Amino acid sequence: MNEPDLLIKGQVVGEDGHGIGQALVTVEGSVNFPEIAMITDDAGNFSVRLPLGDCTLQASAPDKRHGSLKICPRSGASFRIIVR
């Protein structure tokens, strides 16, 4: 039986709290993850389905600022990644 996937929503923001569009978000996991990457919308929003388990979200803004956030996804979770 497959483990359930969770829908994770998030936003990439700058230190000023404003969303960053066209940022690249990648997922690195402690379980066997496939390669996952997505681009944020104009407001910095993204969503992805992830298996249960710890993972790290990495964000790279178009102007080369970076940020990361280690998460343990739960149902209905929403996260903000701050790039500096």
Backbone atoms as SQL, in Angstrom:
CREATE TABLE atoms (id INTEGER PRIMARY KEY, chain TEXT, resi INTEGER, resn TEXT, atom TEXT, x REAL, y REAL, z REAL);
INSERT INTO atoms VALUES
  (1, 'A', 1, 'MET', 'N', 0.846, -1.183, 0.000),
  (2, 'A', 1, 'MET', 'CA', 0.000, 0.000, 0.000),
  (3, 'A', 1, 'MET', 'C', 0.889, 1.243, 0.000),
  (4, 'A', 2, 'ASN', 'N', 0.550, 2.218, -0.841),
  (5, 'A', 2, 'ASN', 'CA', 1.314, 3.458, -0.926),
  (6, 'A', 2, 'ASN', 'C', 0.991, 4.365, 0.248),
  (7, 'A', 3, 'GLU', 'N', 2.012, 5.120, 0.682),
  (8, 'A', 3, 'GLU', 'CA', 1.772, 6.110, 1.729),
  (9, 'A', 3, 'GLU', 'C', 1.017, 7.285, 1.112),
  (10, 'A', 4, 'PRO', 'N', 0.160, 7.929, 1.885),
  (11, 'A', 4, 'PRO', 'CA', -0.599, 9.051, 1.332),
  (12, 'A', 4, 'PRO', 'C', 0.295, 10.248, 1.042),
  (13, 'A', 5, 'ASP', 'N', -0.061, 10.960, -0.004),
  (14, 'A', 5, 'ASP', 'CA', 0.619, 12.214, -0.315),
  (15, 'A', 5, 'ASP', 'C', -0.130, 13.346, 0.361),
  (16, 'A', 6, 'LEU', 'N', 0.623, 14.352, 0.775),
  (17, 'A', 6, 'LEU', 'CA', 0.026, 15.535, 1.407),
  (18, 'A', 6, 'LEU', 'C', 0.189, 16.721, 0.475),
  (19, 'A', 7, 'LEU', 'N', -0.858, 17.528, 0.345),
  (20, 'A', 7, 'LEU', 'CA', -0.763, 18.752, -0.429),
  (21, 'A', 7, 'LEU', 'C', -0.149, 19.821, 0.469),
  (22, 'A', 8, 'ILE', 'N', 0.993, 20.315, 0.063),
  (23, 'A', 8, 'ILE', 'CA', 1.715, 21.348, 0.804),
  (24, 'A', 8, 'ILE', 'C', 1.622, 22.642, 0.013),
  (25, 'A', 9, 'LYS', 'N', 1.247, 23.721, 0.694),
  (26, 'A', 9, 'LYS', 'CA', 1.205, 25.036, 0.059),
  (27, 'A', 9, 'LYS', 'C', 2.242, 25.914, 0.716),
  (28, 'A', 10, 'GLY', 'N', 2.809, 26.809, -0.056),
  (29, 'A', 10, 'GLY', 'CA', 3.812, 27.686, 0.510),
  (30, 'A', 10, 'GLY', 'C', 3.971, 28.958, -0.284),
  (31, 'A', 11, 'GLN', 'N', 4.824, 29.817, 0.247),
  (32, 'A', 11, 'GLN', 'CA', 5.131, 31.080, -0.405),
  (33, 'A', 11, 'GLN', 'C', 6.592, 31.400, -0.178),
  (34, 'A', 12, 'VAL', 'N', 7.250, 31.856, -1.211),
  (35, 'A', 12, 'VAL', 'CA', 8.618, 32.351, -1.111),
  (36, 'A', 12, 'VAL', 'C', 8.524, 33.862, -0.954),
  (37, 'A', 13, 'VAL', 'N', 9.147, 34.376, 0.099),
  (38, 'A', 13, 'VAL', 'CA', 9.089, 35.811, 0.393),
  (39, 'A', 13, 'VAL', 'C', 10.488, 36.354, 0.657),
  (40, 'A', 14, 'GLY', 'N', 10.639, 37.658, 0.466),
  (41, 'A', 14, 'GLY', 'CA', 11.861, 38.342, 0.842),
  (42, 'A', 14, 'GLY', 'C', 11.800, 38.713, 2.317),
  (43, 'A', 15, 'GLU', 'N', 12.861, 39.302, 2.814),
  (44, 'A', 15, 'GLU', 'CA', 12.892, 39.703, 4.221),
  (45, 'A', 15, 'GLU', 'C', 11.825, 40.745, 4.546),
  (46, 'A', 16, 'ASP', 'N', 11.350, 41.448, 3.517),
  (47, 'A', 16, 'ASP', 'CA', 10.294, 42.445, 3.712),
  (48, 'A', 16, 'ASP', 'C', 8.899, 41.823, 3.756),
  (49, 'A', 17, 'GLY', 'N', 8.809, 40.496, 3.552),
  (50, 'A', 17, 'GLY', 'CA', 7.534, 39.796, 3.604),
  (51, 'A', 17, 'GLY', 'C', 6.769, 39.757, 2.296),
  (52, 'A', 18, 'HIS', 'N', 7.289, 40.413, 1.262),
  (53, 'A', 18, 'HIS', 'CA', 6.613, 40.412, -0.040),
  (54, 'A', 18, 'HIS', 'C', 6.953, 39.134, -0.808),
  (55, 'A', 19, 'GLY', 'N', 5.935, 38.577, -1.488),
  (56, 'A', 19, 'GLY', 'CA', 6.118, 37.363, -2.276),
  (57, 'A', 19, 'GLY', 'C', 7.074, 37.586, -3.439),
  (58, 'A', 20, 'ILE', 'N', 7.793, 36.531, -3.801),
  (59, 'A', 20, 'ILE', 'CA', 8.768, 36.605, -4.890),
  (60, 'A', 20, 'ILE', 'C', 8.334, 35.655, -6.002),
  (61, 'A', 21, 'GLY', 'N', 7.930, 36.239, -7.121),
  (62, 'A', 21, 'GLY', 'CA', 7.515, 35.462, -8.279),
  (63, 'A', 21, 'GLY', 'C', 8.697, 34.870, -9.020),
  (64, 'A', 22, 'GLN', 'N', 8.437, 33.774, -9.715),
  (65, 'A', 22, 'GLN', 'CA', 9.416, 33.097, -10.560),
  (66, 'A', 22, 'GLN', 'C', 10.620, 32.548, -9.782),
  (67, 'A', 23, 'ALA', 'N', 10.430, 32.277, -8.488),
  (68, 'A', 23, 'ALA', 'CA', 11.480, 31.645, -7.689),
  (69, 'A', 23, 'ALA', 'C', 11.440, 30.132, -7.931),
  (70, 'A', 24, 'LEU', 'N', 12.587, 29.509, -7.912),
  (71, 'A', 24, 'LEU', 'CA', 12.698, 28.062, -8.062),
  (72, 'A', 24, 'LEU', 'C', 12.648, 27.424, -6.681),
  (73, 'A', 25, 'VAL', 'N', 11.738, 26.472, -6.489),
  (74, 'A', 25, 'VAL', 'CA', 11.623, 25.738, -5.229),
  (75, 'A', 25, 'VAL', 'C', 11.935, 24.274, -5.506),
  (76, 'A', 26, 'THR', 'N', 12.875, 23.704, -4.753),
  (77, 'A', 26, 'THR', 'CA', 13.198, 22.291, -4.875),
  (78, 'A', 26, 'THR', 'C', 12.979, 21.611, -3.533),
  (79, 'A', 27, 'VAL', 'N', 12.812, 20.295, -3.570),
  (80, 'A', 27, 'VAL', 'CA', 12.542, 19.510, -2.366),
  (81, 'A', 27, 'VAL', 'C', 13.622, 18.454, -2.210),
  (82, 'A', 28, 'GLU', 'N', 14.209, 18.398, -1.025),
  (83, 'A', 28, 'GLU', 'CA', 15.167, 17.355, -0.673),
  (84, 'A', 28, 'GLU', 'C', 14.596, 16.621, 0.525),
  (85, 'A', 29, 'GLY', 'N', 14.554, 15.293, 0.461),
  (86, 'A', 29, 'GLY', 'CA', 13.909, 14.550, 1.532),
  (87, 'A', 29, 'GLY', 'C', 14.780, 13.528, 2.200),
  (88, 'A', 30, 'SER', 'N', 14.343, 13.136, 3.394),
  (89, 'A', 30, 'SER', 'CA', 15.037, 12.100, 4.149),
  (90, 'A', 30, 'SER', 'C', 14.547, 10.713, 3.749),
  (91, 'A', 31, 'VAL', 'N', 13.459, 10.660, 2.989),
  (92, 'A', 31, 'VAL', 'CA', 12.964, 9.409, 2.436),
  (93, 'A', 31, 'VAL', 'C', 13.278, 9.422, 0.945),
  (94, 'A', 32, 'ASN', 'N', 12.984, 8.372, 0.270),
  (95, 'A', 32, 'ASN', 'CA', 13.310, 8.264, -1.146),
  (96, 'A', 32, 'ASN', 'C', 12.386, 9.148, -1.984),
  (97, 'A', 33, 'PHE', 'N', 12.770, 10.402, -2.180),
  (98, 'A', 33, 'PHE', 'CA', 11.987, 11.360, -2.964),
  (99, 'A', 33, 'PHE', 'C', 12.412, 11.294, -4.420),
  (100, 'A', 34, 'PRO', 'N', 11.460, 11.448, -5.333),
  (101, 'A', 34, 'PRO', 'CA', 11.857, 11.729, -6.714),
  (102, 'A', 34, 'PRO', 'C', 12.343, 13.179, -6.767),
  (103, 'A', 35, 'GLU', 'N', 12.997, 13.562, -7.839),
  (104, 'A', 35, 'GLU', 'CA', 13.420, 14.957, -7.976),
  (105, 'A', 35, 'GLU', 'C', 12.172, 15.813, -8.153),
  (106, 'A', 36, 'ILE', 'N', 12.007, 16.804, -7.287),
  (107, 'A', 36, 'ILE', 'CA', 10.832, 17.674, -7.320),
  (108, 'A', 36, 'ILE', 'C', 11.307, 19.118, -7.402),
  (109, 'A', 37, 'ALA', 'N', 10.769, 19.861, -8.365),
  (110, 'A', 37, 'ALA', 'CA', 11.088, 21.284, -8.500),
  (111, 'A', 37, 'ALA', 'C', 9.877, 21.995, -9.087),
  (112, 'A', 38, 'MET', 'N', 9.685, 23.233, -8.711),
  (113, 'A', 38, 'MET', 'CA', 8.576, 24.029, -9.230),
  (114, 'A', 38, 'MET', 'C', 8.967, 25.501, -9.230),
  (115, 'A', 39, 'ILE', 'N', 8.214, 26.301, -9.984),
  (116, 'A', 39, 'ILE', 'CA', 8.411, 27.751, -10.058),
  (117, 'A', 39, 'ILE', 'C', 7.210, 28.423, -9.390),
  (118, 'A', 40, 'THR', 'N', 7.472, 29.448, -8.573),
  (119, 'A', 40, 'THR', 'CA', 6.382, 30.159, -7.906),
  (120, 'A', 40, 'THR', 'C', 5.611, 31.036, -8.900),
  (121, 'A', 41, 'ASP', 'N', 4.355, 31.324, -8.532),
  (122, 'A', 41, 'ASP', 'CA', 3.564, 32.250, -9.341),
  (123, 'A', 41, 'ASP', 'C', 4.027, 33.685, -9.043),
  (124, 'A', 42, 'ASP', 'N', 3.348, 34.664, -9.617),
  (125, 'A', 42, 'ASP', 'CA', 3.774, 36.065, -9.464),
  (126, 'A', 42, 'ASP', 'C', 3.774, 36.548, -8.019),
  (127, 'A', 43, 'ALA', 'N', 2.961, 35.926, -7.150),
  (128, 'A', 43, 'ALA', 'CA', 2.900, 36.314, -5.739),
  (129, 'A', 43, 'ALA', 'C', 3.824, 35.470, -4.859),
  (130, 'A', 44, 'GLY', 'N', 4.603, 34.586, -5.478),
  (131, 'A', 44, 'GLY', 'CA', 5.532, 33.750, -4.711),
  (132, 'A', 44, 'GLY', 'C', 4.925, 32.462, -4.193),
  (133, 'A', 45, 'ASN', 'N', 3.700, 32.137, -4.609),
  (134, 'A', 45, 'ASN', 'CA', 3.015, 30.936, -4.111),
  (135, 'A', 45, 'ASN', 'C', 3.392, 29.691, -4.896),
  (136, 'A', 46, 'PHE', 'N', 3.358, 28.551, -4.197),
  (137, 'A', 46, 'PHE', 'CA', 3.578, 27.258, -4.837),
  (138, 'A', 46, 'PHE', 'C', 2.787, 26.204, -4.075),
  (139, 'A', 47, 'SER', 'N', 2.580, 25.063, -4.709),
  (140, 'A', 47, 'SER', 'CA', 1.976, 23.916, -4.033),
  (141, 'A', 47, 'SER', 'C', 2.576, 22.656, -4.627),
  (142, 'A', 48, 'VAL', 'N', 2.632, 21.620, -3.796),
  (143, 'A', 48, 'VAL', 'CA', 3.238, 20.360, -4.220),
  (144, 'A', 48, 'VAL', 'C', 2.680, 19.236, -3.362),
  (145, 'A', 49, 'ARG', 'N', 2.581, 18.056, -3.923),
  (146, 'A', 49, 'ARG', 'CA', 2.191, 16.876, -3.149),
  (147, 'A', 49, 'ARG', 'C', 3.458, 16.146, -2.741),
  (148, 'A', 50, 'LEU', 'N', 3.580, 15.876, -1.430),
  (149, 'A', 50, 'LEU', 'CA', 4.770, 15.216, -0.888),
  (150, 'A', 50, 'LEU', 'C', 4.363, 13.986, -0.092),
  (151, 'A', 51, 'PRO', 'N', 5.220, 12.965, -0.086),
  (152, 'A', 51, 'PRO', 'CA', 4.967, 11.822, 0.796),
  (153, 'A', 51, 'PRO', 'C', 5.256, 12.224, 2.243),
  (154, 'A', 52, 'LEU', 'N', 4.764, 11.436, 3.179),
  (155, 'A', 52, 'LEU', 'CA', 5.049, 11.682, 4.593),
  (156, 'A', 52, 'LEU', 'C', 6.548, 11.585, 4.831),
  (157, 'A', 53, 'GLY', 'N', 7.059, 12.398, 5.730),
  (158, 'A', 53, 'GLY', 'CA', 8.475, 12.354, 6.089),
  (159, 'A', 53, 'GLY', 'C', 9.103, 13.731, 6.069),
  (160, 'A', 54, 'ASP', 'N', 10.204, 13.864, 6.779),
  (161, 'A', 54, 'ASP', 'CA', 10.922, 15.136, 6.826),
  (162, 'A', 54, 'ASP', 'C', 11.488, 15.477, 5.453),
  (163, 'A', 55, 'CYS', 'N', 11.519, 16.771, 5.162),
  (164, 'A', 55, 'CYS', 'CA', 12.158, 17.221, 3.935),
  (165, 'A', 55, 'CYS', 'C', 12.604, 18.666, 4.118),
  (166, 'A', 56, 'THR', 'N', 13.397, 19.125, 3.181),
  (167, 'A', 56, 'THR', 'CA', 13.861, 20.502, 3.178),
  (168, 'A', 56, 'THR', 'C', 13.426, 21.152, 1.878),
  (169, 'A', 57, 'LEU', 'N', 12.788, 22.303, 1.997),
  (170, 'A', 57, 'LEU', 'CA', 12.411, 23.101, 0.838),
  (171, 'A', 57, 'LEU', 'C', 13.518, 24.125, 0.617),
  (172, 'A', 58, 'GLN', 'N', 14.048, 24.170, -0.597),
  (173, 'A', 58, 'GLN', 'CA', 15.091, 25.129, -0.967),
  (174, 'A', 58, 'GLN', 'C', 14.482, 26.101, -1.960),
  (175, 'A', 59, 'ALA', 'N', 14.708, 27.391, -1.773),
  (176, 'A', 59, 'ALA', 'CA', 14.186, 28.395, -2.705),
  (177, 'A', 59, 'ALA', 'C', 15.327, 29.253, -3.230),
  (178, 'A', 60, 'SER', 'N', 15.254, 29.555, -4.515),
  (179, 'A', 60, 'SER', 'CA', 16.233, 30.419, -5.165),
  (180, 'A', 60, 'SER', 'C', 15.472, 31.482, -5.954),
  (181, 'A', 61, 'ALA', 'N', 15.633, 32.739, -5.542),
  (182, 'A', 61, 'ALA', 'CA', 14.954, 33.848, -6.211),
  (183, 'A', 61, 'ALA', 'C', 15.678, 34.172, -7.519),
  (184, 'A', 62, 'PRO', 'N', 14.974, 34.810, -8.461),
  (185, 'A', 62, 'PRO', 'CA', 15.628, 35.183, -9.720),
  (186, 'A', 62, 'PRO', 'C', 16.858, 36.073, -9.533),
  (187, 'A', 63, 'ASP', 'N', 16.909, 36.849, -8.446),
  (188, 'A', 63, 'ASP', 'CA', 18.062, 37.729, -8.197),
  (189, 'A', 63, 'ASP', 'C', 19.159, 37.035, -7.389),
  (190, 'A', 64, 'LYS', 'N', 19.097, 35.698, -7.310),
  (191, 'A', 64, 'LYS', 'CA', 20.116, 34.845, -6.686),
  (192, 'A', 64, 'LYS', 'C', 20.069, 34.772, -5.166),
  (193, 'A', 65, 'ARG', 'N', 19.073, 35.383, -4.508),
  (194, 'A', 65, 'ARG', 'CA', 18.918, 35.188, -3.073),
  (195, 'A', 65, 'ARG', 'C', 18.428, 33.762, -2.836),
  (196, 'A', 66, 'HIS', 'N', 18.823, 33.178, -1.704),
  (197, 'A', 66, 'HIS', 'CA', 18.463, 31.798, -1.390),
  (198, 'A', 66, 'HIS', 'C', 17.854, 31.703, 0.006),
  (199, 'A', 67, 'GLY', 'N', 17.089, 30.645, 0.205),
  (200, 'A', 67, 'GLY', 'CA', 16.548, 30.337, 1.517),
  (201, 'A', 67, 'GLY', 'C', 16.177, 28.877, 1.576),
  (202, 'A', 68, 'SER', 'N', 16.054, 28.351, 2.785),
  (203, 'A', 68, 'SER', 'CA', 15.636, 26.962, 2.940),
  (204, 'A', 68, 'SER', 'C', 14.828, 26.823, 4.225),
  (205, 'A', 69, 'LEU', 'N', 14.051, 25.755, 4.279),
  (206, 'A', 69, 'LEU', 'CA', 13.203, 25.506, 5.428),
  (207, 'A', 69, 'LEU', 'C', 13.026, 24.006, 5.575),
  (208, 'A', 70, 'LYS', 'N', 13.418, 23.470, 6.740),
  (209, 'A', 70, 'LYS', 'CA', 13.204, 22.052, 7.019),
  (210, 'A', 70, 'LYS', 'C', 11.791, 21.887, 7.563),
  (211, 'A', 71, 'ILE', 'N', 11.046, 20.926, 6.994),
  (212, 'A', 71, 'ILE', 'CA', 9.662, 20.736, 7.411),
  (213, 'A', 71, 'ILE', 'C', 9.372, 19.253, 7.649),
  (214, 'A', 72, 'CYS', 'N', 8.348, 19.010, 8.403),
  (215, 'A', 72, 'CYS', 'CA', 7.758, 17.686, 8.569),
  (216, 'A', 72, 'CYS', 'C', 6.287, 17.878, 8.230),
  (217, 'A', 73, 'PRO', 'N', 5.920, 17.669, 6.969),
  (218, 'A', 73, 'PRO', 'CA', 4.573, 18.023, 6.512),
  (219, 'A', 73, 'PRO', 'C', 3.452, 17.356, 7.291),
  (220, 'A', 74, 'ARG', 'N', 2.406, 18.099, 7.493),
  (221, 'A', 74, 'ARG', 'CA', 1.157, 17.627, 8.087),
  (222, 'A', 74, 'ARG', 'C', 0.029, 18.045, 7.155),
  (223, 'A', 75, 'SER', 'N', -1.092, 17.419, 7.264),
  (224, 'A', 75, 'SER', 'CA', -2.230, 17.722, 6.406),
  (225, 'A', 75, 'SER', 'C', -2.609, 19.191, 6.504),
  (226, 'A', 76, 'GLY', 'N', -2.806, 19.824, 5.364),
  (227, 'A', 76, 'GLY', 'CA', -3.243, 21.202, 5.336),
  (228, 'A', 76, 'GLY', 'C', -2.185, 22.211, 5.704),
  (229, 'A', 77, 'ALA', 'N', -0.923, 21.798, 5.741),
  (230, 'A', 77, 'ALA', 'CA', 0.150, 22.694, 6.168),
  (231, 'A', 77, 'ALA', 'C', 0.469, 23.746, 5.100),
  (232, 'A', 78, 'SER', 'N', 0.898, 24.910, 5.564),
  (233, 'A', 78, 'SER', 'CA', 1.322, 25.988, 4.712),
  (234, 'A', 78, 'SER', 'C', 2.618, 26.561, 5.281),
  (235, 'A', 79, 'PHE', 'N', 3.581, 26.867, 4.403),
  (236, 'A', 79, 'PHE', 'CA', 4.907, 27.294, 4.845),
  (237, 'A', 79, 'PHE', 'C', 5.357, 28.532, 4.101),
  (238, 'A', 80, 'ARG', 'N', 6.232, 29.308, 4.730),
  (239, 'A', 80, 'ARG', 'CA', 6.874, 30.460, 4.097),
  (240, 'A', 80, 'ARG', 'C', 8.377, 30.234, 4.096),
  (241, 'A', 81, 'ILE', 'N', 8.980, 30.413, 2.955),
  (242, 'A', 81, 'ILE', 'CA', 10.437, 30.333, 2.831),
  (243, 'A', 81, 'ILE', 'C', 10.949, 31.746, 2.622),
  (244, 'A', 82, 'ILE', 'N', 11.807, 32.191, 3.516),
  (245, 'A', 82, 'ILE', 'CA', 12.376, 33.544, 3.415),
  (246, 'A', 82, 'ILE', 'C', 13.721, 33.448, 2.708),
  (247, 'A', 83, 'VAL', 'N', 13.880, 34.238, 1.639),
  (248, 'A', 83, 'VAL', 'CA', 15.148, 34.271, 0.933),
  (249, 'A', 83, 'VAL', 'C', 15.908, 35.529, 1.319),
  (250, 'A', 84, 'ARG', 'N', 17.202, 35.359, 1.468),
  (251, 'A', 84, 'ARG', 'CA', 18.071, 36.473, 1.883),
  (252, 'A', 84, 'ARG', 'C', 19.227, 36.616, 0.934);
